[in-house]
């Protein structure tokens, strides 16, 4: 009797593992991608980069230029317009595969420049000025392999698999 029970349990386990397919992992990575998107939005709103460091503040001269020539009173880095927030809020920012999450490229050239740092052009209000990089875009440190959020995500997936296995074993 015991051997037939073991065989039944092994057959049930085989069926359970066949349910752990691409869709199972794609659903998990989609959820993870949405968490990354939320973290990037929090970073822009809260003024910190993908490494968790606070953005360097704007100089008084930059704030004065924005007020005088652009009628803009915002003093937050990367918030002169809502372009970055609109990009990060877009539903197609994240591409999730069955085992990975990828970010789509920024839609505007200035977004890439902000992430990498740049020197203003000759036609700028302040020509040849060095603008520091503000790493607002990319996979945040805690979401990369080995990071705390990454480990939590991995644990969540493993727990789902273990729950599925335990249920099958208990049924057998």
Secondary structure, 3 states (H helix, E strand, C coil): CHHHHHHHHHHHHHHHHHHCCHHHHHHHHHHHHHHHHHHHHHHHHHCECCCCCECCCCCHHHHHHHHHHHCCCCCCCCCCCCHHHHHHHCCCCEEECCCCEEECCCCCHHHHHHHHCEECCCCCCCCCCEECCCCCCCCCHHHCCCCHHHHHHHHHHHHHHHHHHHHHHHHC
